[in-house]
Amino acid sequence: MHVLITGASGQLGIALQQALRAHDVVALGHAELDITDDDRVREAVTAAHPAVVIHCAAWTDTAGCERDPKRAMLVNGEGTRNVAAACREAGAAMLYVSSNEVFDGEKGAPYAEDDAPNPINAYGRSKLAGENAVRETLAAHYIVRTSWVYGPGRVSFPEKVLLNAAGQTALKGVTDEIASPTWTNDLAEAITLLIQTNEYGTYHLAGEGECSRKEWAEEVLRLAGLAVPVEATTQAAFGSAVRKPVRSTLANERAAALGIRLRPWREALADHMRLTAATKAGASA
């Protein structure tokens, strides 16, 4: 299968290149493709002759999106529309990576694919705009919502916890933000399976189970063998720059019906920690 990946230099893009190694992949990072440039997007998609475009490129800095919502809409909304239009013209399918933050977190239970979105921050609004652009522009699409993505390729939440724990007697962890940590390696494998089904629609692909930020940090520290306590706090007390949904766990119903599941988040995190430790050991040898 011919596949074009946008945002290929990001952590999910890197994982996808590995997961799709048996396929013919064109991987374009931001340096090669600015998705806000409509003409350049059309040229890139036409040149790649893809059966499917996996659209990972996005502005994911939630605090930055809150400060500059116009730019968030330009990149995550209109940029996504550019990709969808180019796919329509090229006869390609598209997979758009969206977010749990399209929901307000007030349901009190995991969100199903058909639940009504209601974003409460600029990032969520821009990702929902991207979803709507895809639906309005292209019939042959997959919209994949995921949450709390981490993995090799950048310093993500587990690494930040370990960095913050160095030399500290205690950390603080938010209890009023609950979702599912999702390892890029698992997400990339699930996406690879999904794009081969031709079963278009909206899907939730996130690690099985849920936790608060506090619980996630505690598990990172436990796996690292660090006896650093994590004190409970709230988003407001922590001084979070962006209001996040209290509970935005995603229920995987549609992909599960196709036999596509992600592992429990604790199991995936353990593998990530082992891989990270082995990579560091190899680099220092």
Secondary structure, DSSP 4 states (H G I P E B T S, - for coil): -EEEEESTTSHHHHHHHHHTTTSEEEEE-TTT--TT-HHHHHHHHHHH--SEEEE------HHHHHH-HHHHIIIIIIHHHHHHHHHHHHT-EEEEEEEGGGS-S-SSSPBPTTSPP---SHHHHHHHHHHHHHHHH-SSEEEEEE-SEE-TTS--HHHHHHHHHTT-S-EEEESS-EE--EEHHHHHHHHHHHTTT---EEEE---BS-EEHHHHHHHHHHHHT----EEEE-HHHHT-SS---SB--B---HHHHTT----BHHHHHHHHHHHHHHHHHHHH-
